[in-house]
Amino acid sequence: MQNYSKEIKHFGGLAMIYETVLPVWNALRDRFQDKVKGLTDEDLKMKVGDKTLGSILHHTGEAEYIFAEWVFQKKAENMSKPAFDNIEEIVSFLEQSNEFLKEAMKELPEEKWHEGVETPKGTSTPLEAVGRLMYHAGIHSGQITALKTLNK
């Protein structure tokens, strides 16, 4: 795998990775969250294969918590599992996972952003991991759009 993590923006010779990554993360994640907020309890029952949209959305938030632990070394305590058919609980869970991940990113020392971290999914730098999570949320955002379009 090619290491893209050295291609970062520099300010006055100091790499400010969190400050650079955060607006990009927020742009993508906020659009995803807005799309989820437009769903109904009934929408959460739509299926992709054998998975409901509600379970896919839970999985999206769960992945953020998992990456916060694996890559950023911040473990969530007492994480609640939302009902897969309750949009208010799903929205709240996704808001919480997003905030938790952003906290974990903010707490990571600058020099650690380029260090590979061994996880059950392979080795990634934290910067690469954020890119993977962006891609992941994008995939599920596309699934929402496809399901809504197909079920009109």
Secondary structure, DSSP 8 states (H G I E B T S, - for coil): ----TT---EETTEE-HHHHHHHHHHHHHHHHHHHHHT--TTGGG-EETTEEHHHHHHHHHHHHHHHHHHTT----SS-----TT-HHHHHHHHHHHHHHHHHHHHHS-GGGGGS-EEETTEEE-HHHHHHHHHHHHHHHHHHHHHHHHHT-
